[in-house]
Every structure is written in structure tokens, then in C-alpha cells.
Amino acid sequence: MSNQQVLGVAPKATLRLLAVARYHLKSCNPSEFMTSVRQASKCISMSARCKEIEDGRRGGKGPDGDVVEGKGRLHEVLGDFGRVFVGRMEEFRTRGGLGGGDVVEVGREIEGMEYGDVDEGGGSEGASGGWYERGKSLGLGPGVDLWGLSVLGGEGRGEDRGRDEEIKEYFGKQALRARDQRKAMLAAVVGYERAIGFKDMLREMGRQQSKQGGSEPSVEAKAGDACNELGSICLRGIVDYKRRKVDVPPRLLSSARFWMDRARGRFTGKEECREAEVSVMCNIAMLLRSSEKLEESVDVLQEAHAVLEQRENGEECWDGVSEATAGVYLEMGVRKRREVAGRGGEGDGGIFRQKNIKKKEERGVLDPIEKALAIYTRLGNEAQVAASNYQLGIFYGLIWTRQGDEAKAGDKLRRAFGHLENARGYYGKKMGEEKTAVQVILDLSNLFSSMGASNQDTLSKSVECILSCLPSFSPESVAMAQERGVKTFNAWAKEMEELAVKVEEKLLAVTLALARIEKAKWKDMYGIVLKGSLKRKKEGGGGGGGTKVVHEVLEELQKRLKKG
């Protein structure tokens, strides 16, 4: 076959082979997929050699459009291999015994066939050499580390070397599935980025890629999705560091942002990728939130709404952004409250602390929480509406005694009761929320107590309020907690034992104060609480024992109060 004949036949054969490769990929047939990909690569190499020979004869120069398109399509298929592998890992492992490293090696092998350097240095775990070395031309930095997904070049390399090793160790200890996911997704990114490079080269030659059948997303969109997934992998690592209360390595933070920014760059300006861009922006906002950059996080989320323009362009996506925004606002308000007023309230069992707070500080707490409440109410998220009400109730309870006049104090007090009652209405009926229900009730009780240590009416209401936590310590609640598993139950029992002590301490203090005011009615009730306290201490807690004693005390007090 002549060179001219090869140049006429090979491009079509390449596209057919790649179509066959896609079919085998969807069918999860790895051996046939790799055979088709290798054959397609050989066709491309054959076309390139024939083009060089013809150019030598005729004095021509420059790349052949069919070869460039073939290479672009080939690398796109390699990118698809990485993404499909991540989604169907178990099938690939069962049918072909493949791991993430195998996906990487296929890419290195194909690129080696193209450039004639398949044995070039640089192992599949390395950050340089071979396939990864060429990442430079993709704008991925001097190298991309498979372990930490870090961009290893740039400023601060020496300073962060120790932390880079820490990241490598952290990711290296992950389960095999997570390691394979990381490798395959990075392979997908490199494949897609190289495909985009060839597509751009083809455009510079004044030629467009031939259209593929079906509704296949653009290679830019695929690259964006893969980069976003790499950013998400980094983000999950950051969340895990935070959970373990360990400082997050700066390189991991910068790497997460690098991949997310790169993903967004692939989506920006493309109407069909609008929701994908918003998804990336939500990840960026989450990253900023994890770095305690709450104002910046809100800015990104507001920008995400601007990208969507209106809710009709994607209702679920719009509401997701709204919910994320509300979450940041709520955290912002809680942080500010603790900053200006300490951790008063929150079921701590103590009288609400009186704080001198400036008007500006007050608005700095209330504004974000009220915004969160408004958003959650609009979305119908009852759990977060209750959480927002709880935070507002705590804060109003902290500041009501420090108002300029009686009218303002009364208004703040009414607001405190209103928000806490709303929170109690939700948590008191929700199974699994016993801990929060008791905390809210303690705060309500403390609020009544703060209205006057010698006021019989408010002290009586404080006791009645505490009695409303009776269901939280009931045998039914204990049984429901046991059904959630041993580990969950033990954690639940420990928390409820601690709250039982706070409830007991509160009852002792309030019934004693009432007994001093009206001995005939409250002396016996104080005795009931005191006996219960001694019994709990004698028998010891653990395994729900303390909750049982408190439940008995609350039941007995309730009976006495009903009798009058």
C-alpha cells in the first residue's frame, strides 16, 4: 500500500477503532478496549510516518490534520478510560484485574508509542519523567504528584517539602479504592488536557474536529469534571485533617484550589456547562469555608447565583447554592456570637451571662443568622430553621438584660423565648435529636431563671420547662438509640449521661430556691431531686443508668405538680 493510500485509509480506520474502543469501554471489556486503543495508536503513527515521507519527497512541512485529529480523539478516549474506571472500579477489577496504576500505564504506553520513548524514566507513582514530565506543556506545573495531587512547582517548594511528604504518607495510607481513584482520575485529566491541546492545534490549522455521533459532552466539559473531582479528593483530605484537629498542609489547600480553578476555567462562558460551573464554585466555597474564609465563601456563592441568573435555569442547583450560602451565614453568626459573647447558653446549665455588647457587634451576630433563617425558611429546611432559631434564642438571651430601656429589654426577652420555643418545637418531636432537645430546654429554663432568682412564678416555669425533656430520657428513646448500633448508642448514652447531670443540677438549684420561698409545696420536691441525685451517684452512670434515674425523678415531679 502506498503512502498516499495509507494517508487516505488510516484516519478513517483510526476513528473506527476508537469508536470500537468506546464500545468496549462502555461494555467494561478492558482487554478488547486496550487492543483497540493500541491499534488506533499504530494507525496514527503509521499516518504520521507516511506524512513525513511524503513531505520529504515534495518538500512539504507541518503536521497532518488527520494525524492531529486522531491524536486528539485518542487522548480523549484515554481520558474517558480514567473516568469510566473510577465509576466502575469493581467491574474492571473483576473482569480484567485492573487497578488505577494500570490506567496510568496504558496512557504512558500509548504516549510512548507516539513519541518512541515508552521506556523513558519516571515510574507511575513519580512526579516527573515520562508522561508526567510532559505535563509542563499542559500548564499543570513542573510535575503533578499522584500521591498528594499537588502542583509541585512554584513558590514555597522548599518550605513545604516536609508537608509534601506528610501528604504523600496520608494518601498512601488510604484504602486501595481511594488510591486507584486518585491515579485514574489524574490519568483522565492528563488525557483530556492533551486532547484539548490537539483540538486547539487543529483549530489553528483552520480545521474543525469531525462530529461524533450521539450527545457526547465536549472534551473541555469532561476535563472540567475530572479536575473538579481531583479538587474534591483534595477537599475530602482537608476535611479529614480538620476532623482529626490536625493543621492542614498548605500544599493540600493550594492543590485543591488549583484543581477547582482549573475545572471552573473549563466551564466558564459555556451555557451548557452552567450548572457544572456552579457545582465547582460550591466546592470552592466549601474549601474557603474550611479555611475559615467565610466572607470570601459567601462572595463565591453569590457569584454562583449570578452565573445561574435565575432559579428557573436550574431549580435544584439554585437551591443547593442557597442552602450552602445559609450554612456559611449561620456559621458566621455563631462564630461572631462566641467571639463577642462567649459560649453562654448552649445547654451549659448556667444562668445566661450578662454581656455588654455594642450595637455594631450585635448586628454583626444577628444579621448573618437572620439571613440564614430566612433562606432556610424559604427552602423549607425545618432542621436548619430550628438550628437558626436556637442560635438567635441563645444570643437574645445573652443580651436582653443590657438594653438601654425596659421596652428594648422586653423586646429582646420576647425574641429569646420565641426563638427557643420554636427550636424546642422541632427538636422535642424529632427522634435522634434528644441531646439538642435537652440543651434547648436547659437554655429555656436558664432564661426563666435569669428573670429573677427570687421570683416564684419564673422559677416555677423553669421547673415546668425542664419537665418537658422527660421524653428525651424515656425508655423508648433509649431503645431507639440502641437500634442505631452499639457504637452509636454508646456515644449517645455518654452524651445523655452528661446532660442528665446538668438537668439534675438545675433541678436541685431551682427547687431549693422555690423551697425557700414556699416551703410547704417545694420542700418534698427538692427532696425527690436530692434522693435521685444520691441514687445516681451511688449506682454510677454508664449504659444509660443515669438517664433512667433522671427519668424517674422527672416523672415523680410531674405527678406531684399535677396533684398541686
C-alpha positions in Angstrom: 0.0 0.0 0.0 1.4 3.4 -1.0 1.9 6.3 1.4 -1.0 8.1 -0.3 -3.3 5.1 0.2 -2.3 4.9 3.9 -3.0 8.6 4.4 -6.4 8.0 2.8 -7.3 4.9 4.8 -5.6 5.3 8.2 -7.6 8.3 9.5 -10.9 6.6 8.9 -9.6 3.4 10.4 -8.4 5.3 13.5 -11.8 6.8 14.1 -13.5 3.4 13.7 -11.1 1.8 16.1 -11.7 4.5 18.6 -15.4 4.0 18.2 -14.9 0.3 18.9 -12.8 1.2 21.9 -15.6 3.4 23.3 -18.0 0.5 22.8 -15.7 -1.9 24.8 -15.2 0.7 27.4 -19.0 1.1 28.0 -19.2 -2.7 28.0 -16.5 -2.9 30.6 -14.3 -5.1 28.5 -10.8 -3.9 29.3 -8.7 -6.3 27.2 -10.6 -5.5 24.0 -10.6 -1.8 24.8 -6.8 -1.7 25.2 -6.4 -3.8 22.0 -8.5 -1.3 20.0 -6.6 1.7 21.5 -3.2 0.2 20.7 -4.3 -0.5 17.1 -5.6 3.1 16.8 -2.3 4.4 18.1 -0.5 2.3 15.5 -2.7 3.7 12.7 -1.9 7.3 13.8 1.9 6.5 14.0 1.7 5.0 10.5 -0.1 8.0 9.1 2.5 10.3 10.7 5.4 8.4 9.2 3.8 8.4 5.8 3.2 12.1 6.0 6.9 12.7 6.9 8.0 10.6 3.9 5.6 12.4 1.5 6.8 15.8 2.9 10.4 14.8 2.3 9.6 13.9 -1.3 7.6 17.0 -2.0 9.3 19.5 0.2 6.2 19.9 2.4 6.3 20.6 6.1 3.9 20.7 9.0 1.6 18.4 10.8 -1.2 16.5 9.1 -4.7 17.5 10.1 -5.9 13.9 10.2 -3.0 12.9 12.4 -3.6 15.8 14.8 -7.3 14.9 15.0 -6.6 11.3 15.5 -4.2 12.0 18.4 -6.8 14.3 20.0 -9.5 11.7 19.8 -7.1 9.0 21.1 -6.2 11.0 24.2 -9.9 11.9 24.8 -10.6 8.1 24.8 -7.8 7.6 27.3 -9.4 10.3 29.4 -12.7 8.5 29.2 -10.9 5.3 30.3 -9.9 7.0 33.6 -13.3 8.5 34.3 -15.2 5.3 33.5 -12.8 3.2 35.5 -13.5 5.4 38.6 -17.2 4.9 38.2 -17.0 1.1 37.6 -13.9 0.1 39.5 -15.2 -3.2 40.8 -16.2 -4.4 37.4 -12.8 -3.5 35.9 -11.1 -5.2 38.8 -13.3 -8.3 38.4 -13.1 -8.6 34.7 -9.6 -7.5 34.0 -7.8 -7.3 37.3 -7.1 -3.6 36.7 -6.1 -1.0 39.2 -5.6 2.7 39.0 -1.9 2.2 38.2 -2.9 0.2 35.1 -4.9 3.1 33.8 -1.8 5.3 34.2 0.4 2.8 32.5 -1.9 2.5 29.5 -1.6 6.2 29.0 2.2 6.1 29.3 2.4 3.2 26.9 0.3 5.0 24.2 2.2 8.2 24.5 5.4 6.3 24.4 4.3 4.7 21.1 3.5 8.1 19.7 6.9 9.6 20.7 9.0 6.4 20.6 10.1 6.6 24.2 7.9 4.1 26.0 10.8 3.2 28.3 11.6 6.8 29.3 12.2 7.2 33.1 9.6 8.1 35.6 7.5 5.5 37.3 3.8 5.6 37.6 4.0 6.9 41.2 6.5 9.6 40.3 6.1 13.3 39.9 8.4 13.7 36.9 9.7 11.9 33.9 7.9 10.3 31.0 4.2 11.0 30.8 4.2 13.4 33.8 7.1 15.4 32.6 5.1 16.4 29.6 2.5 17.8 32.0 4.6 21.0 31.7 3.1 21.7 28.3 -0.4 21.3 29.7 0.1 24.1 32.2 0.0 21.6 35.1 3.2 22.8 36.6 6.7 21.1 36.5 5.0 17.9 37.7 1.9 16.5 39.2 2.2 14.3 42.2 0.0 11.3 42.2 0.1 11.0 45.9 -0.9 14.4 47.1 -2.4 15.6 43.8 -0.1 18.6 44.4 1.2 21.0 41.9 4.8 20.5 42.9 6.4 23.5 41.2 6.1 27.2 42.1 7.0 29.2 45.1 7.4 27.7 48.5 8.6 24.3 47.2 11.4 24.0 49.7 9.4 25.3 52.7 6.6 22.7 52.1 8.8 19.8 51.3 8.2 18.2 54.7 4.5 18.7 54.5 4.5 17.2 50.9 6.0 14.1 52.4 3.2 14.2 55.0 0.6 14.4 52.3 2.2 11.5 50.5 2.1 9.4 53.6 -1.5 10.4 54.3 -2.7 9.5 50.8 -0.5 6.4 50.8 -2.3 5.0 53.8 -5.7 5.3 52.2 -7.7 2.3 51.1 -6.8 0.7 47.7 -10.0 2.0 46.2 -9.2 5.6 47.1 -5.7 5.3 45.7 -6.9 3.8 42.5 -9.5 6.6 42.1 -6.8 9.2 42.5 -4.5 7.6 39.9 -7.2 7.0 37.4 -8.7 10.5 37.7 -5.3 12.1 37.2 -4.8 10.0 34.2 -8.1 11.2 32.9 -7.1 14.8 33.4 -3.8 14.4 31.5 -5.6 12.6 28.7 -8.3 15.3 28.3 -5.8 18.2 28.6 -3.7 16.7 25.8 -6.8 16.1 23.7 -7.7 19.8 24.1 -4.2 20.7 23.1 -4.5 18.8 19.8 -8.0 20.3 19.3 -6.6 23.8 19.6 -3.8 22.8 17.2 -6.3 21.6 14.7 -8.2 24.9 15.0 -5.0 26.9 14.4 -4.7 24.9 11.2 -8.1 26.2 10.1 -9.9 22.9 10.6 -12.6 21.7 12.9 -12.8 18.2 14.5 -15.3 15.9 12.8 -18.5 15.5 14.7 -19.1 12.4 16.8 -22.4 10.6 17.0 -24.7 10.9 20.0 -24.8 13.6 22.6 -21.3 13.2 23.9 -20.1 16.2 26.2 -17.3 18.3 24.9 -13.8 17.3 25.9 -13.5 20.6 27.7 -16.5 19.7 29.9 -15.0 16.3 30.6 -11.7 17.8 31.6 -13.6 20.2 33.9 -15.4 17.3 35.6 -12.2 15.4 36.1 -10.4 18.4 37.5 -13.3 19.1 39.8 -13.2 15.5 41.0 -9.5 15.9 41.8 -10.3 19.0 43.7 -13.0 17.2 45.6 -10.5 14.4 46.5 -8.2 17.1 48.0 -11.1 18.7 49.8 -12.1 15.4 51.4 -8.5 15.1 52.6 -8.7 18.6 54.1 -12.0 17.7 55.8 -10.3 14.7 57.3 -7.4 16.7 58.6 -9.9 19.1 60.2 -11.9 16.2 61.7 -8.7 14.9 63.4 -7.9 18.5 64.5 -4.6 18.5 62.7 -3.2 21.5 60.8 -3.9 21.1 57.1 -0.7 21.1 55.0 -0.7 24.4 52.9 0.2 22.3 49.8 -3.1 20.4 50.1 -5.1 23.6 50.3 -3.4 25.1 47.3 -3.7 21.9 45.3 -7.5 21.7 46.0 -7.9 25.3 44.8 -5.7 24.7 41.8 -7.8 21.8 40.5 -11.1 23.6 41.3 -10.0 26.8 39.5 -8.8 24.8 36.6 -12.2 23.0 36.4 -14.1 26.3 36.5 -11.9 27.6 33.7 -13.1 24.8 31.5 -16.8 25.6 32.2 -16.8 29.4 32.3 -18.7 31.1 29.4 -20.3 27.8 28.2 -24.1 27.9 28.7 -24.4 24.2 28.6 -21.9 23.9 31.4 -23.6 26.5 33.6 -24.6 24.0 36.4 -21.3 22.3 36.3 -19.5 25.6 36.8 -21.8 26.3 39.8 -21.0 22.9 41.2 -17.3 23.8 41.1 -18.0 27.1 42.7 -19.8 25.4 45.6 -16.7 23.3 46.1 -14.5 26.4 46.1 -16.9 28.0 48.6 -16.6 24.8 50.8 -12.8 25.0 50.6 -12.8 28.6 51.6 -15.2 27.8 54.5 -12.9 25.0 55.7 -10.1 27.6 55.6 -12.3 29.9 57.8 -12.6 32.5 55.0 -16.3 32.8 55.4 -16.8 36.2 53.8 -15.0 35.0 50.7 -17.1 31.8 50.7 -20.3 33.9 50.6 -18.9 36.0 47.8 -18.2 32.9 45.7 -21.7 31.5 46.4 -23.4 34.8 45.4 -21.3 34.8 42.2 -22.6 31.2 41.6 -26.2 32.6 41.8 -25.2 35.2 39.3 -23.9 32.5 36.9 -27.3 30.8 37.0 -29.0 34.2 36.7 -32.4 32.9 37.9 -33.9 29.9 39.6 -35.7 28.7 36.5 -32.3 27.9 34.9 -31.8 25.1 37.4 -34.0 25.0 40.4 -32.2 22.2 42.2 -28.8 23.8 41.6 -30.1 27.2 42.7 -31.5 25.8 45.9 -28.3 24.0 46.6 -26.3 27.2 46.3 -28.9 28.9 48.6 -28.5 26.2 51.2 -24.7 26.4 51.1 -25.0 30.2 51.5 -27.3 29.8 54.5 -24.8 27.4 56.1 -22.0 29.8 55.8 -24.1 32.7 57.2 -25.1 30.5 60.1 -21.5 29.6 60.9 -20.5 33.2 60.5 -23.1 34.3 63.0 -22.2 31.6 65.5 -18.5 32.4 65.3 -19.3 36.1 65.8 -21.5 35.3 68.8 -18.9 33.3 70.5 -16.3 36.0 69.8 -18.3 38.8 71.3 -20.4 37.0 73.9 -18.5 33.8 74.7 -20.2 30.4 74.7 -23.1 31.3 77.1 -26.2 29.2 76.6 -25.8 26.1 74.5 -27.3 24.0 77.3 -24.4 24.7 79.7 -26.6 24.6 82.7 -25.6 28.0 83.9 -27.5 31.3 84.2 -27.4 33.3 81.0 -24.4 35.5 81.2 -24.9 39.2 81.0 -22.8 40.8 78.4 -22.2 44.4 77.4 -22.3 44.3 73.6 -22.1 47.3 71.2 -24.8 47.8 68.7 -22.4 47.1 65.8 -21.4 43.8 67.4 -25.0 42.9 68.0 -25.8 43.4 64.3 -22.7 41.5 63.3 -24.2 38.5 65.1 -27.8 38.9 64.2 -27.6 39.8 60.5 -25.9 36.6 59.2 -28.1 34.3 61.4 -31.3 36.1 60.4 -30.2 35.8 56.7 -29.6 32.0 57.3 -33.1 31.7 58.9 -34.8 33.5 56.0 -33.1 31.2 53.4 -33.8 28.0 55.3 -37.4 29.0 55.8 -37.8 29.7 52.1 -36.3 26.3 51.3 -38.4 24.5 53.9 -35.5 23.0 55.7 -37.0 22.5 59.1 -33.9 21.1 60.8 -31.8 24.2 59.9 -34.7 26.6 60.7 -34.6 25.1 64.2 -30.8 25.4 64.4 -31.0 29.1 63.3 -33.8 29.8 65.8 -31.8 28.2 68.5 -28.8 30.4 67.8 -30.9 33.5 67.8 -32.6 32.5 71.0 -29.2 32.0 72.7 -28.0 35.4 71.6 -31.1 37.3 72.6 -31.0 35.5 75.9 -27.4 36.8 76.4 -28.1 40.5 75.7 -31.7 41.2 76.9 -30.6 42.4 80.3 -28.2 45.0 78.9 -30.6 47.1 76.9 -30.9 50.9 77.2 -34.5 50.8 78.4 -37.2 48.5 79.7 -39.1 48.3 76.3 -36.0 47.2 74.5 -35.2 44.6 77.2 -38.7 43.3 77.0 -38.5 43.0 73.2 -35.2 41.1 73.3 -36.6 38.8 76.0 -39.7 38.0 74.0 -37.5 37.3 71.0 -35.3 35.0 73.1 -38.3 33.0 74.2 -39.9 32.9 70.8 -36.8 31.6 69.0 -36.0 29.0 71.7 -39.7 27.8 71.8 -39.6 27.4 68.0 -36.4 25.3 68.3 -37.9 23.2 71.1 -41.0 22.5 69.0 -38.8 20.9 66.4 -36.2 19.0 68.4 -38.7 17.9 71.0 -40.5 15.8 68.4 -37.5 14.5 66.5 -36.2 11.1 67.3 -32.4 11.1 67.4 -32.3 14.7 68.5 -32.6 14.1 72.2 -29.3 15.8 73.0 -30.2 19.0 71.3 -33.8 18.9 72.7 -32.4 18.8 76.2 -29.9 21.6 75.5 -32.7 23.8 74.2 -34.8 23.0 77.2 -32.0 23.8 79.6 -31.5 27.1 77.9 -35.2 28.0 78.2 -35.1 27.0 81.8 -32.0 29.2 82.4 -33.8 32.1 80.6 -36.7 31.8 83.1 -34.2 31.7 86.0 -32.4 34.8 84.7 -35.6 36.8 85.1 -35.2 36.7 88.9 -33.7 34.4 91.5 -36.5 35.0 94.0 -39.4 35.2 91.5 -41.6 32.2 92.3 -43.6 32.4 89.0 -40.5 32.4 86.8 -38.7 29.7 88.9 -41.8 27.5 88.7 -41.9 27.9 84.9 -38.2 27.0 84.9 -39.1 23.7 86.6 -42.0 23.1 84.2 -39.7 23.7 81.3 -37.2 21.1 82.5 -40.0 18.5 82.8 -40.6 18.8 79.1 -37.4 16.9 78.5 -39.0 13.8 80.0 -39.4 12.1 76.6 -35.7 12.5 75.8 -34.7 10.3 78.8 -37.6 7.8 78.3 -37.1 4.1 77.9 -38.4 4.5 74.3 -35.7 6.9 73.5 -33.1 4.6 74.9 -34.5 1.7 72.9 -34.5 3.7 69.7 -30.8 4.7 70.4 -29.9 1.0 70.9 -31.4 0.2 67.5 -28.9 2.5 65.8 -26.0 0.2 66.7 -23.7 -0.3 69.7 -21.1 2.3 68.8 -23.8 5.0 68.1 -25.7 4.0 71.3 -22.6 4.2 73.5 -21.8 7.8 72.2 -25.5 8.7 72.7 -25.6 7.3 76.2 -22.4 9.2 77.2 -23.8 12.5 76.0 -27.2 11.9 77.7 -25.5 10.9 80.9 -23.7 14.3 80.9 -26.9 16.1 80.2 -28.7 14.2 82.9 -26.2 15.6 85.4 -26.9 19.1 84.1 -30.7 18.6 84.4 -30.2 17.3 87.9 -28.1 20.2 88.9 -30.6 22.7 87.5 -33.5 21.0 89.3 -31.6 21.0 92.6 -30.8 24.7 92.3 -34.4 25.8 91.3 -36.3 23.5 93.6 -34.1 24.6 96.5 -34.8 28.3 95.6 -38.5 27.6 95.5 -38.4 25.7 98.8 -37.1 28.8 100.4 -40.0 30.8 99.0 -42.8 28.3 99.5 -41.6 25.5 101.8 -44.8 23.6 102.0 -45.1 23.0 98.3 -41.5 22.6 97.2 -39.6 21.0 100.1 -40.8 17.5 99.2 -40.0 18.1 95.5 -36.5 19.2 96.4 -36.1 16.0 98.4 -37.2 13.9 95.4 -34.5 15.5 93.3 -31.9 15.2 96.1 -32.7 11.5 96.6 -32.4 10.9 92.8 -29.0 12.6 92.7 -27.7 10.5 95.6 -29.1 7.3 93.9 -27.4 8.2 90.6 -24.1 8.8 92.3 -24.3 5.6 94.3 -25.3 3.4 91.4 -23.0 5.1 89.0 -23.7 6.1 85.4 -22.8 4.3 82.2 -25.0 2.4 79.8 -27.9 4.7 80.3 -28.2 4.2 84.1 -28.1 8.0 84.8 -30.7 8.7 82.2 -33.0 6.1 83.9 -32.7 7.8 87.3 -33.3 11.3 85.9 -36.4 10.0 84.0 -37.8 8.6 87.3 -37.2 11.9 89.1 -38.9 13.9 86.3 -41.9 11.5 86.3 -42.3 11.8 90.0 -42.1 15.6 89.9 -44.6 15.8 87.1 -47.1 13.7 89.2 -46.6 15.9 92.2 -47.2 19.1 90.2 -50.3 17.7 88.6 -51.7 17.0 92.1 -50.9 20.6 93.0 
